[in-house]
Amino acid sequence: MLKGHQSWIFPNRPVILSTGTVVGPDEGKGPIADDFDLVHDDLTMGQKTWEKAEKVLLEEAAQRALDNAGLTGGQIQFYLGGDLMNQIISNTFAARTLGMPYLGLFGACSTSMEGLALAAQLIDSGAAKHVMAGTCSHNCTAEKQFRYPTEYGSQKPPTAQYTVTGAGVAVLGTSGDGPVVTSATIGRIVDMGITDPFNMGAAMAPAAVDTIQAHLRDLDREPGYYDLIITGDLAEVGVNIARELFAKHKVPIEQTTYSDCGLLVYDREKQTVQAGGSGCGCSATVTYGHLLKRMKKGELKRILVVATGALLSPLSFQQGESIPCIAHAVSIESGGLYA
């Protein structure tokens, strides 16, 4: 149901029945490694190309989610997913393996919450009983497509972010024991004229703040309604800008209430990840792994996940275009055994 200008509320409270998270070796050395279902010790995952390895990540995460839900692929009405690759090939080829009715999405790193919002809408409206939403990224595929081949070994500035090698998948249903999706706010494009692809945090921060403000306005809520408001991929540079914008716009978000997935996934003092994590797999693995485990433990009751995406391409960058950005917000609250 539409609420305000750009938000949905879900009166039927779609349930996140299960999740699956699979990550690579660098993520397995980070501070939340124990919250992932599977950690690979090899970036190739036994495949001949990085792209095939990324597909395997997603297939494994999807199977984990199905197993954790006690469902088979044939019981899923729709799979919604996307990634960073041209023509979202990681999801398309994984969907070929999964054999489910498929809706391909592209929101760059915002895809995790774009998919979750749409999946919740399908469940809430009665258009489906079970929906799967997922996304993935691989450090080496993103580097090759958007920057330089990994073999080149180019030096990166401190504003750059490190693409997460990982996949996160959620299965939603009409009823069950698990956290519930209560609302979503669909973001709009915000472009502040930044052209530097090594400074994604600065480019995306205004979009994140814009969506958070819209969410609070549409639902007539204060930030304190949530135990945690967390952005997807802003990392250190973007988080600092977001905090400045919150202060400028008089949005009363406390220091302890706001965080970012890109700051949680790695230990930046011990790992060479520049400003922090990014990529479609960043917010997906942190949310479906770390954050939902915290909810299960009772540490968090209400969270707002705001996945951020930079909607550029190698071609648009080469032609001197600025970087259009977007953020989508989804509120997840305790329900069932999580309450």
N, C-alpha and C positions, 0 to 999 in steps of 0.2 A: 504494500500500500504506500502511495506517495505521501511523504511528509515534508512540508516546506517546499523548497524549490528543487532540490537535487538529491533528496534522501529517500530511502525506503525503510519502513519498519515491517517486521515480519511477525504478525500476531500469532502464527502457528508455530513459531520458535523451532525452525529446522535444527536438527541435532547433528553435531559432528560425531558420527559413530566411531570413527577410527582415523588414524593417520599413519603414514609411512614416511620415514626420512632416511636418506642414504647420502653419505658425503665422502669426500676424498681425503687424502692423507693430511693435508694442511689443516683442514677443519677438525680432523681427528686429533690434532695437537693443541687445539684451542681449549678455552676454559669451560665450554659446555659440551665437550665431546661425549660425555656419558649420556646425554639426552637424545642422541641419535640412534636409530635402530641398527644401522650398519655403517661401518667405517672401512673404506677400502685403503689398502696400503700402497696402491699403485695407481697412478693417474690414467693408465691405459685401460684398466679393468679387463685386461686380457684381449683387447680389441686392436685392430690394425690402424685405426684412425681416432683422433680425438672426438670427432663427431659421432662415431659409433659408440665410443665410451660414454658420451653424454646420453645417448639413447638408452644405454644399458642402465644408467643411474635411474632414469625415469621409470623404466620397466620394473626394476627391482623395488622402487618405492611404491609403485602402484600395487605390486603383488603383496608387499608387506601390509599395505592399507587394507586390501581385500581380506587377507588372512586374519588381520586383527579385528575386522568386522565380522568374520565368520560368513563371508559372502563369496560368491563366484562372480566372474566377469559378466556372465549372462544375466545376473540380477541387477546390473547397473544400466539404467535407461540412457544416460548421457555422460560422456566424458568431455570436460571443458579444460583446455590447456593451451599453453604457448611457451615460447622461449625467445632467446635473443638471435637465433640463427636466421639467415635469410630463408623466407618461406616457412618459418617455424618447423624446420625439418625434424628436429629432435622429437617434438610432440607428434608430428604427422606419422613418422615411422614407428614410434612407440604405439600410437593408436592403431596402426596396422597390425601390430602384434596383439594388442589387447582385444581387438575385434568388437569394440563398443561403438554405438552411435557417437559421432565426434563433432564438436564445435571448436574450431581453432581460433585462438585469441592472440592478439599482439598488443601488449601494453608495456613492452620492455620489462623493467624490474618491478613495475606495478602489477604485473600479470597475476601474481599470487592472490591478491585481494580482489582484483577484477573477476577472476574465476570463482572465488569463494562467494562473492556478492551475487553473481549470476546463478550459481548453483543453489544458493539459498532462495533466490527468487523462484526458481523452478520448483523447488520443494514446497515453498510456502503457498504458491498459487495452485498446487495440485497437478502441475504438469509432469511430475515425476515422483516416484517413491524413493529411488536411490540415485544419487548423482555423485560423480567423482570429479574433483578439481585438482589440477596439479601443474607444476612447472619445474624447470630445471635450468642449470647453467654449468659450464665447465670453464675453468680458467684458461685453458689452452685454446679452446674454440673461440672464445670471446677475444682473446689477445690476437689471434690470427685474423679474425674478421674485422675488428674495429681498430686495431693498433698495428703491431708488427708481429711477424712470426716469432714464436718463442725462441727459436734458434738464434735470432738476431741479438737477443740479450740487451735490448735498449734500456737505458737508465730512465727512471720515471721520477717526476717531481713529487714532493711531499703531499701535494693536493690529490694525487692519483689514488685510486682505490683498487683493491685486489678482488677480482671476480671469484665468487664462491664456486667451488666444485661440489655440487649437491643437487638433490631433487627432493621436493616435498609434495605429498599428495594427501588429500583428505576425502573421506567418504561421508556424505550427508544423507540423512534419512528423515522420515516423518516422525519417528519416535524412537526412544531408546535411552540408554544411560550415557551421558556425555555432555560436554558444554554445548550451549545453544547459540545460534547466530540471531541476534535480535534486531540489528539494523545495519544499514550501509549507506555511505554517501559517495556518489559518483563524482569524480573530480572533473575540472575543466582544464584546458591547456593554459599554462602560464609560461611565457617566454620573456625573460629579462634581457635578451640580447647576448647571452654568453655563448661564445664559439669554441671555447677550449674543451676538448674531449677528455682532458686530464683533470678537469675540475667539475666533475659531475655533482658533487655535493652542493656546491654553490649554485649550480643551475637548477637543481631540484628542490632546494629548500623553500623557495617562495611558493611552489605548487603544494608542498606538504602543509604549510601554514594556511594557505587559502582553503584547502579541503577541510582541515581541522576546524577552522572558523565556521565554514559552511555547515559542518556536522553539528557543532554546538548551537549554532543559530537555528537550524532547521528543527532540531529536537528539543530546543529550549533547555539546554543543559549547561552546567558549569563543568570545567575540567575535572573538578574533584569528584564527579560522579564515578570516574574510573580510577581503579587502583593503579593503572598504568596506561599511558598513551605512548605508543612506540612507533617510530617511523621505520621505513624499510632499509634505505640504502644511502643515508646522508653522510654517515661516518663523521669523523672529527670536524672537518671544515663545514659541512652542511649543518651539523647539529649546532655549532656555535652561531651560524647565521640564523637558523630557525629560532634560537633562543632570543637573539636580538630582535627578530621580527615579532615574536610573541610579546616582548616588552613594549615595542613600538606601538603595537595594536592593542595593548592592554588586555591581552589574553592571560589570565592568572594561572598559568601552569607552573607548578612547583618543580624545583630541581629534581626532587626524588620521584616525581610522578612521570617525568618524561625521559625516554631513552631511545636508542636506535639499534636495530638489529646489526648494522654494520660495525657497531662498537662492541657487541657481545660475542660475535662468532670467533674472533681471534684475540690472542694476547699480543697487543701491538708493541709491547716492550721486548718480547722475545721473538716475534715473528716479523719478517720483512713484508709488511702489507701496507706500507705507506699510511694513508689516512684511515684505513679500515676496510671492511668488506662491502661488496656490492654484487650485482648479478641477480637474475631471476631466482636462483636457489637460495639467496641470502635470507630474505624475509620468510620464504616458504619453510626452510629447514628450522630457522629459529622459532617461528610461530608454532609449527606443527610438532616440533620436538621440544625445545626448551620451555616455551611459554605455556603450552598446554599441560606439560608435566607439572609446572608450578601451580596451575589451576587444580590439577588433580590432587595435589598435596594440600590444597586449601590456602596457599600463599597469596593467590590472586582470585578475586571473585568476578571482576569486570575489567576487560581490557579493550582498548581501541587500537587496532593495527592499521597503520596508514602506509601502505606500500607505495613507493615512489618510482617513477620511470622517466628516463630521458629518451625521447622518441626521435633520435637521430639515426642516420644510416651512414655507412662509409661514403656513399655518394653525396649526401647532403653536406657532410663535413668537407669533402673535397671541393665542393662548389661554394664554400664560404657561408653556408646557411647557419643561423643561430640554432640553439637547441631547444625545441619545444618540450615542455615537461608536464607531467600529470601525476596525480596521487589519488588513490582510491582508499576509502576508510571502511572497515568492517568492525562492528562491536560484537564481542564474544563474551558471554556471561555463563556463570556456573549453572548447571542443570543436572537433573538425575542424580547419579552417584557423586557428581562433582559439587553438588550444593552443600 
